[in-house]
């Protein structure tokens, strides 16, 4: 890869990673030699020597305000945009599972303007024992679910090794402070029409104790994906649910009418009320879907308008700065 002039910010969330942070930072320096870059460690208030080691190795260190993986990254993104002002951002873990040398492969599609967001696919070369069987099944499941619901191109949506253009951060909205952040970022980028690609990266055996809680984190990620699908495709989400309720109400009503026509008596009162509740609930949910879809459309139009307005203001400022100053006429 040719040396590029783009300024790069490497964001590394860390919590009690004294054992690995030194090698991660040193290898990052080596990988980015000849380029303009900053290494930013976002510490989650470690109780070990992580902060001192990171500073000794030449990294900037800030402390996240809240807790969680996503919160640390959002803090790092905000600091990078305000202070470091990079053109490209790389995010990676501090536990040594991602070899910093693979950053070169992540950066290539960004520098050549072939992609806006590049994700490292860990499944290409997994080191033996680096990903437990339960985690591997969970990652495959959530990647497949994300592809099915949102048509995301990535085969590894939970990968924490990514590179992207810094400018995309202004158009992405992050709500989840935990491990679901990885999926949310891809879905937000896909919804904002950014180009997403992936490259194979190595994934090594973790040194130290893992902070991942497979079942708890997995259940939380599943809930987040469903909520995101509700926000991205509200008409289908509410439409499917409303159609089920409405169909059940209609079927039960037809059943009651058949009994009434044959027996000549009003069927069980509970069945009658249930049919009415299902029918009315189905209609209400369908209406909610239509309203939610209208709100989503309005928000999208507003986002596009804001982007066009910002671009127009920037063009006007650039045009004015190029005009020669005129002497004042008395």
C-alpha positions as CSV (number, residue, x, y, z in Angstrom):
1,X,0.0,0.0,0.0
2,X,1.3,3.4,-0.9
3,X,1.8,6.0,1.8
4,X,-1.2,8.2,2.1
5,X,-1.6,11.7,3.4
6,X,-4.8,11.0,5.2
7,X,-4.6,11.5,9.0
8,X,-5.6,8.3,10.8
9,X,-7.0,7.9,14.3
10,X,-6.8,4.5,15.9
11,X,-9.4,4.1,18.7
12,X,-8.8,1.3,21.2
13,X,-11.3,0.7,24.0
14,X,-9.5,-0.8,27.1
15,X,-10.5,-2.1,30.5
16,X,-7.8,-3.9,32.5
17,X,-5.7,-4.8,29.5
18,X,-2.2,-4.3,31.1
19,X,-1.1,-7.6,29.8
20,X,-1.7,-6.9,26.1
21,X,-2.0,-3.1,25.5
22,X,1.8,-2.7,25.2
23,X,2.1,-5.0,22.2
24,X,-1.1,-3.7,20.6
25,X,0.2,-0.1,20.6
26,X,3.8,-1.0,19.6
27,X,2.5,-3.1,16.7
28,X,0.2,-0.3,15.7
29,X,3.1,2.1,15.6
30,X,5.0,-0.3,13.4
31,X,2.0,-0.9,11.0
32,X,1.4,2.8,10.5
33,X,5.1,3.8,10.1
34,X,5.4,6.5,7.5
35,X,1.8,7.7,7.9
36,X,0.2,10.5,9.9
37,X,-1.7,9.0,12.8
38,X,-2.7,9.1,16.4
39,X,-3.4,6.2,18.8
40,X,-6.2,6.9,21.2
41,X,-6.9,4.6,24.1
42,X,-10.3,5.0,25.7
43,X,-10.0,3.6,29.2
44,X,-13.0,2.3,31.1
45,X,-11.4,3.2,34.5
46,X,-9.0,0.3,34.7
47,X,-7.9,-0.9,38.1
48,X,-4.5,-2.2,36.8
49,X,-1.6,-0.4,35.0
50,X,-3.3,-0.1,31.6
51,X,-3.3,3.7,31.5
52,X,0.4,4.1,32.5
53,X,1.5,1.5,30.0
54,X,-0.5,3.1,27.2
55,X,1.0,6.5,27.9
56,X,4.5,5.1,28.0
57,X,4.0,3.6,24.6
58,X,3.0,6.9,23.1
59,X,-0.8,6.7,23.0
60,X,-3.2,9.4,24.0
61,X,-5.5,8.3,26.9
62,X,-9.0,9.5,27.7
63,X,-11.6,8.1,30.1
64,X,-15.1,7.1,29.0
65,X,-17.9,8.8,30.9
66,X,-20.3,5.8,31.0
67,X,-19.7,2.0,30.8
68,X,-19.8,-0.5,28.0
69,X,-18.0,-1.2,24.7
70,X,-20.2,1.0,22.6
71,X,-20.0,3.9,25.0
72,X,-16.2,3.8,25.0
73,X,-16.1,3.9,21.2
74,X,-18.5,6.8,21.0
75,X,-16.4,8.7,23.5
76,X,-13.3,8.0,21.3
77,X,-15.1,9.1,18.1
78,X,-16.2,12.3,19.7
79,X,-12.7,13.2,21.0
80,X,-11.1,12.2,17.7
81,X,-13.4,14.5,15.7
82,X,-13.0,17.4,18.0
83,X,-9.3,17.2,18.7
84,X,-7.5,14.9,16.3
85,X,-9.5,15.7,13.2
86,X,-8.7,12.5,11.2
87,X,-9.8,11.6,7.7
88,X,-9.9,7.9,8.6
89,X,-10.7,6.1,11.8
90,X,-9.7,2.6,12.8
91,X,-11.3,0.8,15.7
92,X,-9.8,-2.3,17.3
93,X,-9.7,-4.2,20.6
94,X,-6.9,-4.0,23.2
95,X,-6.8,-7.7,24.0
96,X,-4.4,-8.6,21.3
97,X,-6.9,-10.7,19.3
98,X,-6.6,-8.5,16.2
99,X,-3.0,-8.1,14.8
100,X,-2.5,-4.4,14.1
101,X,-0.6,-5.4,11.0
102,X,-3.9,-6.1,9.3
103,X,-4.8,-2.4,9.5
104,X,-3.0,-2.1,6.1
105,X,-5.6,-4.3,4.5
106,X,-8.5,-2.4,6.2
107,X,-7.2,0.9,5.0
108,X,-6.7,0.0,1.3
109,X,-10.4,0.2,0.2
110,X,-10.7,3.5,2.2
111,X,-7.7,5.2,0.7
112,X,-8.6,4.1,-2.8
113,X,-12.2,5.3,-2.3
114,X,-13.7,1.9,-2.9
115,X,-15.6,1.8,0.4
116,X,-16.7,4.1,3.3
117,X,-16.6,1.4,6.0
118,X,-14.4,-1.7,5.9
119,X,-15.0,-4.6,8.3
120,X,-12.4,-7.2,9.2
121,X,-13.8,-10.8,8.7
122,X,-12.4,-12.9,11.5
123,X,-13.8,-16.2,10.1
124,X,-11.2,-16.1,7.3
125,X,-8.3,-17.2,9.5
126,X,-9.3,-18.1,13.1
127,X,-6.4,-19.2,15.3
128,X,-7.2,-22.5,17.0
129,X,-9.0,-21.9,20.3
130,X,-9.4,-18.2,19.6
131,X,-13.2,-18.3,19.5
132,X,-15.1,-20.7,21.7
133,X,-17.8,-22.9,19.9
134,X,-20.7,-21.0,21.6
135,X,-19.3,-17.6,20.5
136,X,-18.7,-18.9,17.0
137,X,-22.3,-20.1,16.6
138,X,-23.6,-16.9,18.1
139,X,-21.5,-14.7,15.7
140,X,-22.6,-16.7,12.7
141,X,-26.3,-16.5,13.8
142,X,-26.3,-12.7,14.3
143,X,-24.4,-12.1,11.1
144,X,-26.9,-14.2,9.2
145,X,-29.8,-12.6,11.0
146,X,-28.4,-9.1,10.1
147,X,-28.0,-10.1,6.5
148,X,-31.6,-11.4,6.3
149,X,-33.2,-8.5,8.0
150,X,-31.1,-5.6,6.7
151,X,-29.3,-7.0,3.7
152,X,-25.9,-6.2,5.2
153,X,-23.0,-7.4,3.2
154,X,-20.7,-8.4,6.1
155,X,-20.1,-12.0,7.0
156,X,-18.9,-11.0,10.5
157,X,-21.1,-8.2,11.9
158,X,-19.7,-8.6,15.4
159,X,-16.1,-7.9,14.4
160,X,-14.5,-5.1,16.3
161,X,-11.8,-4.5,13.8
162,X,-12.9,-1.8,11.3
163,X,-11.7,1.2,9.3
164,X,-14.0,4.0,8.0
165,X,-14.0,7.5,6.7
166,X,-14.4,9.9,9.7
167,X,-17.0,11.9,7.8
168,X,-19.6,9.2,8.1
169,X,-19.8,9.6,11.9
170,X,-21.8,12.8,11.5
171,X,-24.6,10.9,9.8
172,X,-24.8,7.8,12.1
173,X,-26.8,7.7,15.3
174,X,-25.6,5.3,18.1
175,X,-28.0,4.3,20.9
176,X,-26.5,1.1,22.3
177,X,-23.6,1.4,24.8
178,X,-22.9,-2.3,24.9
179,X,-21.8,-5.1,22.6
180,X,-24.7,-4.5,20.2
181,X,-22.9,-1.4,19.0
182,X,-21.0,-3.5,16.4
183,X,-24.3,-4.5,14.7
184,X,-25.9,-1.1,15.1
185,X,-23.0,0.6,13.3
186,X,-23.2,-1.6,10.2
187,X,-27.0,-1.2,10.1
188,X,-26.8,2.6,10.5
189,X,-24.2,2.8,7.7
190,X,-26.2,0.6,5.4
191,X,-29.4,2.7,6.1
192,X,-27.4,5.9,5.3
193,X,-26.3,4.4,1.9
194,X,-22.6,4.1,2.7
195,X,-20.5,1.6,0.9
196,X,-19.6,-1.3,3.1
197,X,-17.0,-3.9,2.3
198,X,-15.0,-6.5,4.2
199,X,-11.5,-7.9,4.2
200,X,-10.1,-11.1,5.8
201,X,-8.1,-10.5,9.0
202,X,-6.4,-12.8,11.5
203,X,-8.0,-13.5,14.8
204,X,-5.7,-14.7,17.6
205,X,-6.1,-16.4,21.0
206,X,-7.0,-13.8,23.6
207,X,-4.5,-13.2,26.4
208,X,-6.2,-12.6,29.8
209,X,-9.8,-13.0,30.9
210,X,-12.5,-12.3,28.4
211,X,-15.2,-9.8,29.4
212,X,-17.8,-11.2,26.9
213,X,-20.8,-12.8,28.5
214,X,-22.1,-15.0,25.6
215,X,-25.7,-15.7,26.6
216,X,-26.5,-12.4,28.2
217,X,-24.8,-10.3,25.5
218,X,-26.3,-12.6,22.8
219,X,-29.8,-12.0,24.1
220,X,-29.2,-8.3,24.3
221,X,-27.9,-8.2,20.7
222,X,-30.9,-10.1,19.5
223,X,-33.3,-7.6,21.1
224,X,-31.3,-4.7,19.6
225,X,-31.5,-6.2,16.1
226,X,-35.3,-6.6,16.5
227,X,-35.7,-3.0,17.7
228,X,-33.5,-1.7,14.8
229,X,-35.6,-3.7,12.3
230,X,-38.6,-2.0,13.8
231,X,-37.0,1.4,13.2
232,X,-35.7,0.6,9.7
233,X,-38.7,-1.3,8.3
234,X,-41.7,-0.2,10.5
235,X,-44.3,-0.9,7.9
236,X,-43.4,-4.5,7.5
237,X,-42.6,-5.0,11.2
238,X,-46.0,-3.6,12.4
239,X,-47.8,-4.9,9.3
240,X,-46.8,-8.5,9.9
241,X,-47.8,-8.3,13.5
242,X,-51.0,-6.5,12.8
243,X,-51.9,-9.0,10.0
244,X,-51.5,-11.9,12.4
245,X,-53.8,-10.4,15.0
246,X,-56.3,-9.3,12.3
247,X,-56.3,-12.8,10.7
248,X,-56.8,-14.5,14.0
249,X,-59.7,-12.1,14.8
250,X,-61.4,-12.7,11.4
251,X,-61.0,-16.5,11.7
252,X,-62.5,-16.6,15.2
253,X,-65.3,-14.3,14.1
254,X,-66.2,-16.5,11.2
255,X,-66.1,-19.5,13.5
256,X,-68.5,-17.8,15.9
257,X,-70.8,-16.8,13.0
258,X,-70.9,-20.4,11.7
259,X,-71.9,-21.7,15.2
260,X,-74.6,-19.0,15.5
261,X,-76.1,-19.8,12.1
262,X,-76.2,-23.5,12.9
263,X,-77.2,-23.5,16.5
264,X,-79.0,-20.2,16.6
265,X,-77.4,-19.1,19.8
266,X,-74.6,-16.7,20.7
267,X,-71.4,-18.7,21.4
268,X,-69.3,-18.4,24.5
269,X,-68.9,-14.8,25.6
270,X,-65.2,-15.1,26.1
271,X,-64.7,-16.2,22.5
272,X,-66.7,-13.3,21.3
273,X,-64.7,-10.7,23.3
274,X,-61.4,-12.4,22.2
275,X,-62.4,-12.1,18.6
276,X,-63.3,-8.4,18.9
277,X,-60.0,-7.7,20.8
278,X,-57.9,-9.5,18.2
279,X,-59.7,-7.7,15.3
280,X,-59.4,-4.2,16.8
281,X,-55.8,-4.8,18.0
282,X,-54.8,-5.9,14.5
283,X,-56.3,-2.7,13.0
284,X,-54.6,-0.5,15.6
285,X,-51.2,-2.1,14.9
286,X,-51.6,-1.7,11.2
287,X,-52.4,2.0,11.6
288,X,-49.3,2.3,13.9
289,X,-47.2,0.7,11.1
290,X,-48.5,3.3,8.6
291,X,-47.8,6.2,11.0
292,X,-44.3,4.9,11.8
293,X,-43.5,4.5,8.2
294,X,-44.6,8.1,7.5
295,X,-42.4,9.3,10.4
296,X,-39.5,7.3,9.1
297,X,-39.9,8.9,5.6
298,X,-40.1,12.4,7.1
299,X,-36.9,11.8,9.1
300,X,-35.1,10.5,6.1
301,X,-36.2,13.6,4.1
302,X,-35.1,15.8,6.9
303,X,-31.7,14.1,7.1
304,X,-31.2,14.5,3.4
305,X,-32.2,18.2,3.6
306,X,-29.8,18.8,6.4
307,X,-26.9,17.1,4.5
308,X,-27.7,19.2,1.4
309,X,-27.9,22.4,3.5
310,X,-24.6,21.7,5.1
311,X,-23.0,21.0,1.8
312,X,-24.5,24.2,0.3
313,X,-23.2,26.3,3.2
314,X,-19.7,24.7,2.9
315,X,-19.6,25.4,-0.9
316,X,-20.7,29.1,-0.2
317,X,-17.9,29.5,2.4
318,X,-15.4,28.0,0.0
319,X,-16.5,30.2,-2.8
320,X,-16.3,33.3,-0.7
321,X,-12.8,32.4,0.6
322,X,-11.6,32.2,-3.0
323,X,-12.8,35.6,-4.0
324,X,-10.2,38.3,-3.8
325,X,-10.8,41.0,-1.2
326,X,-12.1,44.2,-2.7
327,X,-11.0,47.6,-1.5
328,X,-13.7,49.6,0.1
329,X,-15.1,52.4,-2.0
330,X,-15.7,55.6,-0.3
